[in-house]
Structure formats: structure tokens, C-alpha cells
Amino acid sequence: MNILGVETSCDETAAAVVADGRRILSNIVASQAHIHAPYGGVFPELASRQHMLWILPVIEDALKGAGLDWKEIEALAVTNGPGLAGSLLVGVNTAKALALAWGLPLVGINHLEGHIYANWLEADPRFPLLCLIVSGGHSDLVLMEGHHCYRMLGRTVDDAAGEAFDKVARLLDLGYPGGPAIQKAAEGGNPTTFDLPRAWLPGSYDFSFSGLKTAVLRLVADYRTRAKQPPITDLAASFQAAVVDVLVEKTRRAAEEYDVQQILLAGGVAANALLRERMASAAERPVLYPSPALCTDNAAMVASAAYFRYRDGLRAGWNLDVVPNLALEEEGAKS
């Protein structure tokens, strides 16, 4: 079964063709990072305008890369939330128009669900499992007992991990996106140089990184008040370690409490090398994570998630709309 996926939830215009939910036939991503870099983050209006320019050429490239034509596509999947409203609208309206034109069933996909299913493209996850979704807008711990069966154990109460990486990278003049910039700057740095705070939020699996970000802001301001340059390498390493410590420990504790078989990492921050290393050493069970290219926004993950929904009879109607704050909802466990 060949499914064409479309992803435009933020600043990546992406389309992909995936066979049977597991085999990538093509995966095209047009990145807008260079457009938004001068702003230190995504400029929503620019993102949606760029999606409009790129969406059809990217879809055509995905079909060409897969060596298929429209008659060989069996369903069309699209992210309808969460994300930027304007960006989501471009993807959803394009997908609906193409599905109608070619007589294809439509499958709406939650962006977070897509990130989770990136793991199915390179591995064979086993239920029950615990998924840590860490990205620019989300830091979520999700218990998954079957396909489409989600239980939210914890989420961010303020800044998400990826958002904190972006903001601290901007404070340190490291550029955008912040995750790769912080990781590179931290190489060779001493993570114990600065005793930065960890928000443990006792009795909860929720996350908070706002206080950590503020602590870095105050450190940088103090150095600059004294006309000194902060030690960027050590500060980046200390910040990265503070984020990873909390992510790893909360995930480890939740995995033990719910006795899951595996831990999955998903989202852009899942590409962080220190997070992968620390999680693998701390967890007493297998830890799976996608290759870095599949951690960031892409459409192959959307098509993969759509396969399992389509297989189980879950389709979208022509009234499919964008939901910028769409939550992961339990549809009922599927084996």
C-alpha cells in the first residue's frame, strides 16, 4: 500500500511516499531554516507564504522520487495539527484538493503521532512502550499500549525543550536552529562548570525549562555587565546537561512505573547525541530512536502513521480542518 504524506505544520514543506507504513520510497523536505534564521525563530507569515510556493513542486518531486504516478497511490495523508494555523492550512487544503481530484481516501494525522511513527520506519517497536516526544513546541511523555492508543503522562508546563534550546542559542549568539548549534558549541565543554537548575516538579512527569532558560539569561547578563564574554562552550555544555538530566530521569522513572517493553525517542531534540547516549545507558530496556533526518519534521513519518490508521479503518472526511492545538487522543488500542 503506497501512501503519500504531506507535512506543513511549521517551516518545513515536506512530502513523501511510504509503502506499507515501513518502507520509504521517497522523502522530500524543503527547509525554510535559512529564511527564518535572521529572526532567531519561525516567522509564521513567511512560513505559510513559502509553503504555498513550494507545496506542489515538493509533492511532484516525492512522486518522481518514488517512481510512481497518482494511479499507484492508495491514500493521501496530511498533518492537520498541532502547528501554525497558516502553515497547516496550506497542507490540508492542498491534500484535500488532490485527494478529491484523484479519488483518494484522506487520512488526517496528528503531528505528534507522526513523530512517534518515525520509529516504525527503521525499527519494530513493541507494545507497551513509552515515548518521549521532544521538539520545539512539545516535551511530552506518552504511554502507548497499542496503535492509536495514547495516554499522556506528562507534558511541558511552560517552555518545551526545543524552545529552550532555541532561546538559549539566541542568548549565546549561536544561531538558529538552536538544538544543533548548542550541541556543537558544547563539544569539549565542561558540563559541571555552571550549577544550573533542574525543575524536577516532584510527584509529576511534567517538564519545565523556563527557569533554566532564565538562569542562563541572568548568567549571560552578569558577564556582559562586567564587560566580559561568557565561556560559551562551558555554558552550552552545562545547559545541555541540565535539559538532558531531567528528560532522562523522568523517562526512566515512568518506564519503570509502567513496566514498558521499550522507550522511543521522537521529535527534533531526539537527534541530540547526549540525550541518546544518556537515555540508552540509564534505561534498563531497549531505547529506539530514528536517524537524525527522521527526527526533524518530515512527511515519511506522516505517511507511516497514516498506514496504521488506514489499515484500521480510520479515515478523514472532507470537513477535515486544521487544529493548531490538536492533542493526542485515544482511538482505542489496536494490535
SULLINMO-V55030 format. One record per pair of residues at least 4 apart in sequence whose ideal C-beta (glycine too) atoms are under 8 Angstrom apart, sorted by the first residue. I is the first residue (numbers start at 1). J is the second residue. D is the distance in whole Angstrom. If there is no record, write none. Layout:
i->I j->J d->D
i->I j->J d->D
This chain:
i->1 j->19 d->7
i->1 j->20 d->6
i->1 j->21 d->8
i->1 j->74 d->5
i->1 j->75 d->7
i->1 j->307 d->6
i->1 j->310 d->7
i->1 j->311 d->8
i->2 j->17 d->6
i->2 j->18 d->8
i->2 j->19 d->5
i->2 j->25 d->7
i->2 j->66 d->7
i->2 j->68 d->6
i->2 j->72 d->6
i->2 j->73 d->5
i->2 j->74 d->6
i->3 j->17 d->7
i->3 j->18 d->6
i->3 j->19 d->8
i->3 j->21 d->8
i->3 j->73 d->7
i->3 j->74 d->7
i->3 j->75 d->5
i->3 j->76 d->7
i->3 j->77 d->6
i->3 j->107 d->8
i->3 j->303 d->4
i->3 j->306 d->5
i->3 j->307 d->6
i->3 j->310 d->7
i->4 j->15 d->7
i->4 j->16 d->7
i->4 j->17 d->5
i->4 j->59 d->7
i->4 j->62 d->7
i->4 j->63 d->7
i->4 j->73 d->5
i->4 j->75 d->8
i->4 j->76 d->5
i->4 j->77 d->7
i->4 j->303 d->7
i->5 j->14 d->8
i->5 j->15 d->7
i->5 j->16 d->5
i->5 j->17 d->8
i->5 j->18 d->7
i->5 j->77 d->5
i->5 j->78 d->7
i->5 j->109 d->8
i->5 j->299 d->4
i->5 j->300 d->7
i->5 j->301 d->8
i->5 j->302 d->4
i->5 j->303 d->3
i->5 j->304 d->8
i->5 j->306 d->6
i->6 j->14 d->7
i->6 j->15 d->5
i->6 j->55 d->8
i->6 j->59 d->7
i->6 j->76 d->7
i->6 j->77 d->7
i->6 j->78 d->4
i->6 j->79 d->7
i->6 j->91 d->5
i->6 j->94 d->7
i->6 j->95 d->5
i->6 j->299 d->6
i->6 j->302 d->7
i->7 j->12 d->7
i->7 j->13 d->8
i->7 j->14 d->4
i->7 j->15 d->8
i->7 j->16 d->8
i->7 j->78 d->8
i->7 j->79 d->5
i->7 j->91 d->7
i->7 j->111 d->8
i->7 j->114 d->7
i->7 j->297 d->6
i->7 j->298 d->6
i->7 j->299 d->4
i->7 j->301 d->8
i->7 j->302 d->5
i->8 j->12 d->8
i->8 j->13 d->6
i->8 j->14 d->7
i->8 j->51 d->5
i->8 j->55 d->7
i->8 j->79 d->7
i->8 j->83 d->8
i->8 j->87 d->5
i->8 j->88 d->6
i->8 j->90 d->5
i->8 j->91 d->3
i->9 j->79 d->5
i->9 j->81 d->7
i->9 j->82 d->7
i->9 j->83 d->3
i->9 j->84 d->7
i->9 j->87 d->6
i->9 j->88 d->6
i->9 j->91 d->7
i->9 j->111 d->5
i->9 j->297 d->7
i->10 j->42 d->6
i->10 j->47 d->7
i->10 j->83 d->6
i->10 j->84 d->6
i->10 j->87 d->6
i->10 j->136 d->7
i->10 j->297 d->6
i->11 j->31 d->8
i->11 j->32 d->4
i->11 j->33 d->7
i->11 j->35 d->8
i->11 j->36 d->6
i->11 j->42 d->5
i->11 j->47 d->5
i->11 j->50 d->8
i->11 j->87 d->7
i->11 j->297 d->8
i->12 j->29 d->5
i->12 j->30 d->7
i->12 j->31 d->6
i->12 j->32 d->7
i->12 j->296 d->7
i->12 j->297 d->4
i->12 j->298 d->7
i->13 j->29 d->7
i->13 j->30 d->4
i->13 j->32 d->7
i->13 j->50 d->7
i->13 j->51 d->5
i->13 j->54 d->4
i->13 j->55 d->6
i->13 j->58 d->5
i->14 j->27 d->8
i->14 j->28 d->6
i->14 j->29 d->5
i->14 j->30 d->7
i->14 j->58 d->7
i->14 j->297 d->6
i->14 j->298 d->5
i->14 j->299 d->4
i->14 j->302 d->8
i->15 j->26 d->8
i->15 j->28 d->5
i->15 j->55 d->8
i->15 j->58 d->5
i->15 j->59 d->4
i->15 j->61 d->7
i->15 j->62 d->4
i->15 j->299 d->5
i->16 j->24 d->7
i->16 j->25 d->8
i->16 j->26 d->6
i->16 j->27 d->4
i->16 j->28 d->7
i->16 j->62 d->6
i->16 j->298 d->7
i->16 j->299 d->4
i->16 j->300 d->4
i->16 j->302 d->7
i->16 j->303 d->5
i->17 j->24 d->8
i->17 j->25 d->4
i->17 j->26 d->5
i->17 j->62 d->6
i->17 j->63 d->7
i->17 j->65 d->8
i->17 j->66 d->4
i->17 j->68 d->6
i->17 j->73 d->7
i->17 j->303 d->7
i->18 j->22 d->7
i->18 j->23 d->7
i->18 j->24 d->6
i->18 j->25 d->7
i->18 j->121 d->7
i->18 j->300 d->5
i->18 j->303 d->4
i->18 j->304 d->5
i->18 j->307 d->7
i->19 j->23 d->4
i->19 j->25 d->6
i->20 j->307 d->6
i->21 j->117 d->8
i->21 j->120 d->6
i->21 j->303 d->8
i->21 j->304 d->5
i->21 j->305 d->8
i->21 j->306 d->8
i->21 j->307 d->3
i->21 j->308 d->6
i->21 j->311 d->8
i->22 j->120 d->6
i->22 j->121 d->6
i->22 j->304 d->7
i->22 j->307 d->8
i->24 j->121 d->6
i->24 j->300 d->5
i->25 j->65 d->7
i->25 j->66 d->4
i->25 j->67 d->7
i->25 j->68 d->7
i->26 j->61 d->8
i->26 j->62 d->5
i->26 j->63 d->7
i->26 j->64 d->8
i->26 j->65 d->3
i->26 j->66 d->4
i->27 j->62 d->8
i->27 j->65 d->8
i->27 j->293 d->8
i->27 j->298 d->6
i->27 j->299 d->7
i->27 j->300 d->4
i->28 j->58 d->5
i->28 j->61 d->5
i->28 j->62 d->5
i->28 j->65 d->6
i->28 j->299 d->7
i->29 j->296 d->8
i->29 j->297 d->7
i->29 j->298 d->5
i->29 j->299 d->7
i->30 j->54 d->5
i->30 j->58 d->5
i->32 j->36 d->6
i->32 j->42 d->8
i->32 j->46 d->8
i->32 j->47 d->6
i->32 j->50 d->5
i->33 j->37 d->6
i->33 j->176 d->7
i->33 j->177 d->6
i->35 j->43 d->8
i->35 j->46 d->6
i->35 j->50 d->6
i->36 j->41 d->6
i->36 j->42 d->5
i->36 j->43 d->6
i->36 j->46 d->7
i->36 j->47 d->7
i->36 j->176 d->7
i->37 j->175 d->7
i->37 j->176 d->5
i->39 j->43 d->5
i->39 j->176 d->8
i->40 j->166 d->7
i->40 j->170 d->4
i->40 j->176 d->5
i->41 j->166 d->6
i->41 j->170 d->8
i->41 j->176 d->7
i->42 j->47 d->6
i->42 j->84 d->7
i->43 j->47 d->7
i->44 j->48 d->7
i->44 j->84 d->5
i->44 j->85 d->8
i->44 j->86 d->6
i->44 j->87 d->7
i->45 j->49 d->6
i->45 j->86 d->7
i->46 j->50 d->6
i->47 j->51 d->6
i->47 j->84 d->6
i->47 j->86 d->7
i->47 j->87 d->5
i->48 j->52 d->7
i->48 j->84 d->7
i->48 j->86 d->3
i->48 j->87 d->5
i->48 j->89 d->7
i->48 j->90 d->6
i->49 j->53 d->7
i->50 j->54 d->6
i->51 j->55 d->5
i->51 j->87 d->6
i->51 j->90 d->4
i->51 j->91 d->7
i->52 j->90 d->6
i->54 j->58 d->5
i->55 j->59 d->6
i->55 j->90 d->6
i->55 j->91 d->7
i->55 j->94 d->5
i->56 j->60 d->6
i->56 j->94 d->7
i->57 j->61 d->6
i->58 j->62 d->7
i->59 j->63 d->7
i->59 j->94 d->7
i->59 j->98 d->7
i->60 j->64 d->6
i->61 j->65 d->6
i->62 j->66 d->6
i->62 j->299 d->7
i->63 j->68 d->6
i->63 j->69 d->7
i->63 j->70 d->7
i->63 j->73 d->8
i->68 j->72 d->4
i->68 j->73 d->7
i->70 j->102 d->5
i->73 j->102 d->7
i->73 j->104 d->6
i->74 j->104 d->7
i->74 j->105 d->8
i->75 j->104 d->6
i->75 j->105 d->5
i->75 j->106 d->7
i->75 j->107 d->6
i->75 j->306 d->6
i->75 j->310 d->5
i->76 j->95 d->5
i->76 j->98 d->6
i->76 j->99 d->5
i->76 j->102 d->8
i->76 j->104 d->5
i->76 j->105 d->7
i->76 j->106 d->6
i->76 j->107 d->7
i->77 j->95 d->8
i->77 j->106 d->8
i->77 j->107 d->4
i->77 j->108 d->8
i->77 j->109 d->5
i->77 j->302 d->5
i->77 j->303 d->5
i->77 j->305 d->7
i->77 j->306 d->3
i->77 j->310 d->8
i->78 j->91 d->5
i->78 j->92 d->6
i->78 j->94 d->8
i->78 j->95 d->4
i->78 j->96 d->8
i->78 j->106 d->7
i->78 j->107 d->8
i->78 j->108 d->6
i->78 j->109 d->7
i->78 j->302 d->7
i->78 j->320 d->8
i->79 j->83 d->7
i->79 j->88 d->7
i->79 j->91 d->6
i->79 j->92 d->8
i->79 j->108 d->8
i->79 j->109 d->5
i->79 j->110 d->8
i->79 j->111 d->5
i->79 j->114 d->6
i->79 j->302 d->6
i->80 j->88 d->6
i->80 j->91 d->8
i->80 j->92 d->5
i->80 j->108 d->4
i->80 j->109 d->7
i->80 j->110 d->8
i->80 j->316 d->8
i->80 j->320 d->6
i->80 j->321 d->7
i->80 j->322 d->5
i->80 j->323 d->6
i->80 j->326 d->7
i->81 j->88 d->6
i->81 j->110 d->7
i->81 j->111 d->7
i->81 j->322 d->6
i->81 j->323 d->4
i->81 j->324 d->6
i->81 j->325 d->7
i->81 j->326 d->3
i->82 j->110 d->7
i->82 j->111 d->6
i->82 j->112 d->7
i->82 j->137 d->7
i->82 j->138 d->8
i->82 j->323 d->7
i->82 j->324 d->6
i->82 j->325 d->6
i->82 j->326 d->5
i->82 j->327 d->8
i->83 j->87 d->6
i->83 j->88 d->5
i->83 j->111 d->6
i->83 j->137 d->8
i->83 j->322 d->8
i->83 j->324 d->6
i->84 j->88 d->6
i->84 j->324 d->7
i->85 j->89 d->6
i->85 j->322 d->6
i->85 j->324 d->5
i->86 j->90 d->7
i->87 j->91 d->7
i->88 j->92 d->6
i->88 j->322 d->4
i->88 j->324 d->7
i->89 j->93 d->6
i->89 j->322 d->5
i->90 j->94 d->6
i->91 j->95 d->6
i->92 j->96 d->6
i->92 j->108 d->8
i->92 j->320 d->6
i->92 j->321 d->7
i->92 j->322 d->5
i->93 j->97 d->6
i->94 j->98 d->6
i->95 j->99 d->6
i->95 j->106 d->7
i->96 j->100 d->6
i->96 j->106 d->6
i->96 j->318 d->7
i->96 j->320 d->7
i->97 j->101 d->6
i->98 j->102 d->6
i->98 j->104 d->7
i->99 j->103 d->8
i->99 j->104 d->4
i->99 j->105 d->7
i->99 j->106 d->4
i->100 j->318 d->7
i->105 j->310 d->7
i->105 j->315 d->5
i->106 j->315 d->7
i->106 j->316 d->5
i->106 j->317 d->8
i->106 j->318 d->7
i->106 j->320 d->6
i->107 j->306 d->4
i->107 j->309 d->5
i->107 j->310 d->5
i->107 j->314 d->7
i->107 j->315 d->6
i->107 j->316 d->6
i->108 j->316 d->4
i->108 j->320 d->5
i->109 j->113 d->6
i->109 j->114 d->5
i->109 j->302 d->5
i->109 j->305 d->5
i->109 j->306 d->6
i->109 j->309 d->7
i->110 j->114 d->7
i->110 j->305 d->8
i->110 j->326 d->6
i->110 j->327 d->8
i->110 j->328 d->6
i->110 j->329 d->8
i->111 j->115 d->7
i->111 j->297 d->8
i->111 j->326 d->7
i->112 j->116 d->7
i->112 j->133 d->6
i->112 j->138 d->6
i->112 j->140 d->7
i->112 j->142 d->8
i->112 j->266 d->8
i->112 j->328 d->5
i->113 j->117 d->6
i->113 j->150 d->8
i->113 j->305 d->5
i->113 j->328 d->6
i->114 j->118 d->7
i->114 j->301 d->4
i->114 j->302 d->5
i->114 j->304 d->8
i->114 j->305 d->5
i->115 j->133 d->6
i->115 j->135 d->7
i->115 j->266 d->4
i->115 j->267 d->5
i->115 j->295 d->8
i->115 j->301 d->6
i->116 j->131 d->5
i->116 j->133 d->7
i->116 j->142 d->7
i->116 j->144 d->7
i->116 j->264 d->7
i->116 j->266 d->5
i->116 j->305 d->7
i->117 j->121 d->7
i->117 j->301 d->5
i->117 j->304 d->4
i->117 j->305 d->4
i->117 j->308 d->7
i->118 j->122 d->8
i->118 j->266 d->6
i->118 j->290 d->4
i->118 j->294 d->4
i->118 j->295 d->7
i->118 j->298 d->7
i->118 j->300 d->7
i->118 j->301 d->4
i->118 j->304 d->7
i->119 j->123 d->5
i->119 j->125 d->5
i->119 j->264 d->5
i->119 j->266 d->7
i->119 j->288 d->5
i->119 j->289 d->7
i->119 j->290 d->6
i->120 j->124 d->8
i->120 j->125 d->6
i->120 j->304 d->5
i->120 j->308 d->8
i->121 j->290 d->7
i->121 j->294 d->6
i->121 j->300 d->6
i->121 j->301 d->7
i->121 j->304 d->5
i->122 j->290 d->6
i->122 j->291 d->6
i->122 j->294 d->7
i->123 j->288 d->5
i->125 j->129 d->6
i->125 j->262 d->6
i->125 j->264 d->6
i->125 j->288 d->6
i->126 j->261 d->5
i->126 j->262 d->6
i->127 j->144 d->6
i->127 j->145 d->6
i->127 j->146 d->5
i->127 j->261 d->7
i->127 j->335 d->8
i->128 j->143 d->7
i->128 j->144 d->7
i->128 j->145 d->5
i->128 j->258 d->7
i->128 j->259 d->8
i->128 j->260 d->5
i->128 j->261 d->6
i->129 j->143 d->8
i->129 j->144 d->5
i->129 j->260 d->5
i->129 j->261 d->6
i->129 j->262 d->5
i->129 j->263 d->7
i->129 j->264 d->6
i->130 j->141 d->7
i->130 j->142 d->7
i->130 j->143 d->6
i->130 j->144 d->7
i->130 j->153 d->8
i->130 j->251 d->7
i->130 j->254 d->6
i->130 j->255 d->5
i->130 j->258 d->7
i->130 j->260 d->4
i->130 j->262 d->8
i->130 j->263 d->5
i->130 j->264 d->7
i->131 j->140 d->8
i->131 j->141 d->8
i->131 j->142 d->5
i->131 j->144 d->6
i->131 j->263 d->8
i->131 j->264 d->4
i->131 j->265 d->8
i->131 j->266 d->6
i->132 j->140 d->7
i->132 j->141 d->6
i->132 j->142 d->8
i->132 j->247 d->6
i->132 j->251 d->5
i->132 j->263 d->7
i->132 j->264 d->7
i->132 j->265 d->6
i->132 j->266 d->7
i->132 j->270 d->8
i->132 j->279 d->8
i->133 j->138 d->5
i->133 j->139 d->7
i->133 j->140 d->4
i->133 j->141 d->8
i->133 j->142 d->6
i->133 j->266 d->5
i->133 j->267 d->5
i->134 j->138 d->7
i->134 j->139 d->5
i->134 j->140 d->8
i->134 j->160 d->7
i->134 j->161 d->5
i->134 j->162 d->6
i->134 j->247 d->6
i->134 j->265 d->7
i->134 j->266 d->8
i->134 j->267 d->5
i->134 j->268 d->7
i->134 j->269 d->4
i->134 j->270 d->6
i->134 j->275 d->8
i->135 j->139 d->8
i->135 j->160 d->7
i->135 j->161 d->8
i->135 j->162 d->5
i->135 j->267 d->3
i->135 j->268 d->5
i->135 j->269 d->6
i->136 j->160 d->6
i->136 j->162 d->4
i->136 j->163 d->5
i->136 j->166 d->6
i->136 j->177 d->8
i->136 j->268 d->6
i->137 j->160 d->5
i->137 j->162 d->7
i->137 j->163 d->7
i->138 j->155 d->7
i->138 j->156 d->7
i->138 j->160 d->5
i->138 j->162 d->8
i->138 j->267 d->7
i->139 j->155 d->7
i->139 j->156 d->4
i->139 j->160 d->5
i->139 j->161 d->5
i->139 j->162 d->8
i->139 j->207 d->4
i->139 j->209 d->7
i->139 j->247 d->7
i->140 j->152 d->6
i->140 j->154 d->7
i->140 j->155 d->5
i->140 j->156 d->7
i->140 j->328 d->8
i->141 j->152 d->8
i->141 j->153 d->4
i->141 j->154 d->4
i->141 j->155 d->7
i->141 j->205 d->5
i->141 j->250 d->7
i->141 j->251 d->6
i->141 j->254 d->6
i->142 j->150 d->5
i->142 j->151 d->7
i->142 j->152 d->6
i->142 j->153 d->7
i->142 j->328 d->6
i->143 j->150 d->7
i->143 j->151 d->4
i->143 j->152 d->8
i->143 j->153 d->6
i->143 j->254 d->8
i->143 j->258 d->6
i->143 j->260 d->7
i->144 j->149 d->6
i->144 j->150 d->6
i->144 j->151 d->8
i->144 j->264 d->8
i->145 j->149 d->5
i->145 j->151 d->7
i->145 j->333 d->5
i->146 j->333 d->3
i->146 j->334 d->5
i->146 j->335 d->6
i->147 j->308 d->5
i->147 j->309 d->8
i->147 j->312 d->7
i->147 j->333 d->7
i->147 j->334 d->4
i->147 j->335 d->7
i->148 j->308 d->7
i->148 j->309 d->7
i->148 j->312 d->7
i->148 j->314 d->7
i->148 j->330 d->7
i->148 j->331 d->4
i->148 j->332 d->6
i->148 j->333 d->8
i->148 j->334 d->6
i->149 j->330 d->6
i->149 j->331 d->7
i->149 j->332 d->6
i->149 j->333 d->4
i->149 j->334 d->7
i->150 j->328 d->4
i->150 j->329 d->7
i->150 j->330 d->5
i->151 j->330 d->7
i->152 j->327 d->8
i->152 j->328 d->6
i->153 j->205 d->5
i->153 j->254 d->6
i->153 j->258 d->8
i->154 j->204 d->6
i->154 j->205 d->3
i->154 j->206 d->5
i->154 j->207 d->6
i->154 j->250 d->7
i->154 j->254 d->7
i->155 j->206 d->6
i->155 j->207 d->7
i->156 j->160 d->5
i->156 j->161 d->8
i->156 j->206 d->7
i->156 j->207 d->5
i->156 j->208 d->7
i->156 j->209 d->7
i->157 j->201 d->7
i->157 j->206 d->5
i->157 j->207 d->7
i->157 j->208 d->5
i->158 j->208 d->5
i->158 j->209 d->7
i->158 j->210 d->4
i->159 j->163 d->5
i->159 j->164 d->5
i->159 j->167 d->7
i->159 j->208 d->8
i->159 j->209 d->4
i->159 j->210 d->5
i->159 j->213 d->6
i->160 j->164 d->7
i->160 j->207 d->8
i->160 j->209 d->7
i->161 j->165 d->7
i->161 j->207 d->7
i->161 j->209 d->6
i->161 j->243 d->6
i->161 j->247 d->7
i->161 j->269 d->5
i->162 j->166 d->7
i->162 j->178 d->8
i->162 j->179 d->6
i->162 j->267 d->7
i->162 j->268 d->5
i->162 j->269 d->5
i->163 j->167 d->6
i->163 j->209 d->8
i->164 j->168 d->6
i->164 j->209 d->4
i->164 j->210 d->8
i->164 j->212 d->6
i->164 j->213 d->5
i->164 j->243 d->6
i->165 j->169 d->6
i->165 j->177 d->8
i->165 j->178 d->4
i->165 j->179 d->5
i->165 j->182 d->5
i->165 j->243 d->7
i->165 j->269 d->7
i->166 j->170 d->7
i->166 j->176 d->7
i->166 j->177 d->6
i->166 j->178 d->4
i->166 j->179 d->8
i->167 j->171 d->7
i->167 j->178 d->7
i->167 j->213 d->5
i->168 j->172 d->6
i->168 j->178 d->7
i->168 j->182 d->6
i->168 j->213 d->6
i->168 j->216 d->5
i->168 j->236 d->8
i->168 j->239 d->5
i->169 j->174 d->4
i->169 j->175 d->6
i->169 j->176 d->7
i->169 j->177 d->8
i->169 j->178 d->3
i->169 j->179 d->8
i->169 j->181 d->5
i->169 j->182 d->5
i->170 j->174 d->8
i->170 j->176 d->7
i->170 j->178 d->7
i->171 j->216 d->6
i->171 j->217 d->6
i->171 j->220 d->5
i->172 j->182 d->8
i->172 j->185 d->7
i->172 j->216 d->8
i->172 j->220 d->7
i->172 j->230 d->7
i->172 j->232 d->6
i->172 j->235 d->7
i->172 j->236 d->7
i->174 j->178 d->7
i->174 j->181 d->4
i->174 j->182 d->7
i->174 j->185 d->6
i->174 j->232 d->7
i->174 j->236 d->7
i->175 j->181 d->5
i->176 j->181 d->7
i->177 j->181 d->7
i->177 j->268 d->8
i->178 j->182 d->6
i->179 j->183 d->6
i->179 j->268 d->6
i->179 j->269 d->6
i->179 j->271 d->7
i->179 j->272 d->6
i->180 j->184 d->6
i->180 j->271 d->8
i->181 j->185 d->6
i->182 j->186 d->6
i->182 j->236 d->5
i->182 j->239 d->7
i->182 j->240 d->6
i->183 j->187 d->7
i->183 j->240 d->7
i->183 j->272 d->6
i->183 j->273 d->6
i->183 j->274 d->7
i->185 j->189 d->7
i->185 j->232 d->6
i->185 j->233 d->6
i->185 j->236 d->4
i->185 j->237 d->8
i->186 j->191 d->7
i->186 j->233 d->7
i->186 j->236 d->4
i->186 j->237 d->4
i->186 j->239 d->8
i->186 j->240 d->5
i->186 j->274 d->8
i->187 j->233 d->8
i->188 j->233 d->6
i->189 j->193 d->7
i->189 j->231 d->8
i->189 j->233 d->4
i->189 j->234 d->5
i->189 j->235 d->8
i->189 j->236 d->6
i->189 j->237 d->3
i->189 j->238 d->7
i->190 j->234 d->5
i->190 j->237 d->6
i->190 j->238 d->8
i->191 j->234 d->8
i->191 j->237 d->4
i->191 j->238 d->5
i->191 j->240 d->7
i->191 j->241 d->4
i->192 j->238 d->7
i->192 j->241 d->8
i->193 j->231 d->7
i->193 j->234 d->4
i->193 j->235 d->7
i->193 j->237 d->7
i->193 j->238 d->5
i->194 j->219 d->7
i->194 j->234 d->7
i->194 j->235 d->6
i->194 j->238 d->4
i->194 j->239 d->8
i->195 j->238 d->8
i->196 j->212 d->6
i->196 j->215 d->5
i->196 j->216 d->7
i->196 j->238 d->5
i->196 j->239 d->6
i->196 j->241 d->8
i->196 j->242 d->4
i->197 j->211 d->5
i->197 j->212 d->6
i->197 j->215 d->5
i->197 j->242 d->7
i->198 j->212 d->8
i->198 j->242 d->6
i->198 j->245 d->6
i->198 j->246 d->5
i->199 j->207 d->7
i->199 j->208 d->4
i->199 j->209 d->7
i->199 j->210 d->8
i->199 j->211 d->5
i->199 j->212 d->7
i->199 j->246 d->7
i->200 j->246 d->7
i->200 j->249 d->8
i->201 j->206 d->5
i->201 j->207 d->7
i->201 j->208 d->6
i->205 j->250 d->5
i->205 j->253 d->8
i->205 j->254 d->5
i->207 j->246 d->7
i->207 j->247 d->7
i->207 j->250 d->7
i->209 j->213 d->6
i->209 j->243 d->6
i->209 j->246 d->8
i->210 j->214 d->6
i->211 j->215 d->6
i->212 j->216 d->7
i->212 j->239 d->7
i->212 j->242 d->5
i->212 j->243 d->7
i->213 j->217 d->6
i->214 j->218 d->6
i->215 j->219 d->7
i->216 j->220 d->6
i->216 j->235 d->7
i->216 j->239 d->6
i->217 j->221 d->6
i->218 j->222 d->6
i->219 j->223 d->7
i->219 j->230 d->6
i->219 j->235 d->7
i->220 j->224 d->6
i->220 j->230 d->5
i->220 j->235 d->8
i->221 j->225 d->6
i->222 j->226 d->7
i->223 j->228 d->5
i->223 j->229 d->7
i->223 j->230 d->4
i->224 j->228 d->7
i->224 j->230 d->8
i->230 j->235 d->5
i->231 j->235 d->6
i->232 j->236 d->6
i->233 j->237 d->6
i->234 j->238 d->6
i->235 j->239 d->6
i->236 j->240 d->6
i->237 j->241 d->6
i->238 j->242 d->7
i->239 j->243 d->7
i->240 j->244 d->6
i->240 j->272 d->7
i->240 j->274 d->6
i->241 j->245 d->6
i->241 j->274 d->7
i->242 j->246 d->7
i->243 j->247 d->6
i->244 j->248 d->6
i->244 j->272 d->7
i->244 j->274 d->5
i->244 j->275 d->5
i->244 j->278 d->5
i->245 j->249 d->6
i->245 j->278 d->8
i->246 j->250 d->6
i->247 j->251 d->6
i->247 j->275 d->6
i->247 j->279 d->8
i->248 j->252 d->6
i->248 j->275 d->7
i->248 j->278 d->5
i->248 j->279 d->5
i->248 j->282 d->5
i->249 j->253 d->6
i->249 j->282 d->7
i->250 j->254 d->6
i->251 j->255 d->6
i->251 j->263 d->6
i->251 j->279 d->7
i->251 j->283 d->7
i->252 j->256 d->7
i->252 j->279 d->8
i->252 j->282 d->5
i->252 j->283 d->6
i->253 j->257 d->6
i->254 j->258 d->6
i->255 j->259 d->8
i->255 j->260 d->5
i->255 j->263 d->6
i->255 j->283 d->6
i->255 j->284 d->8
i->255 j->285 d->6
i->256 j->284 d->8
i->260 j->285 d->7
i->261 j->285 d->6
i->261 j->286 d->8
i->262 j->285 d->6
i->262 j->286 d->5
i->262 j->287 d->7
i->262 j->288 d->6
i->263 j->279 d->7
i->263 j->283 d->5
i->263 j->285 d->6
i->263 j->286 d->7
i->263 j->287 d->5
i->263 j->288 d->7
i->264 j->287 d->8
i->264 j->288 d->5
i->264 j->289 d->7
i->265 j->270 d->4
i->265 j->275 d->7
i->265 j->276 d->7
i->265 j->279 d->7
i->265 j->287 d->7
i->265 j->288 d->7
i->265 j->289 d->4
i->265 j->290 d->8
i->265 j->295 d->8
i->266 j->270 d->5
i->266 j->289 d->8
i->266 j->290 d->7
i->266 j->295 d->7
i->267 j->295 d->6
i->268 j->295 d->6
i->268 j->296 d->5
i->268 j->297 d->7
i->269 j->275 d->7
i->269 j->295 d->8
i->270 j->275 d->7
i->270 j->276 d->7
i->270 j->289 d->5
i->270 j->290 d->7
i->270 j->295 d->5
i->271 j->292 d->4
i->271 j->295 d->4
i->271 j->296 d->7
i->272 j->276 d->7
i->273 j->277 d->6
i->274 j->278 d->6
i->275 j->279 d->6
i->276 j->280 d->6
i->276 j->287 d->8
i->276 j->289 d->6
i->277 j->281 d->6
i->278 j->282 d->6
i->279 j->283 d->6
i->279 j->287 d->5
i->280 j->287 d->5
i->283 j->287 d->5
i->289 j->295 d->7
i->290 j->294 d->4
i->290 j->295 d->5
i->290 j->301 d->8
i->291 j->295 d->7
i->292 j->296 d->7
i->293 j->298 d->7
i->294 j->298 d->6
i->294 j->300 d->7
i->294 j->301 d->6
i->298 j->302 d->8
i->299 j->303 d->6
i->300 j->304 d->6
i->301 j->305 d->6
i->302 j->306 d->6
i->303 j->307 d->7
i->304 j->308 d->8
i->305 j->309 d->7
i->306 j->310 d->6
i->307 j->311 d->6
i->308 j->312 d->7
i->308 j->334 d->7
i->309 j->314 d->4
i->309 j->315 d->8
i->310 j->314 d->7
i->310 j->315 d->7
i->312 j->334 d->5
i->314 j->331 d->7
i->316 j->320 d->4
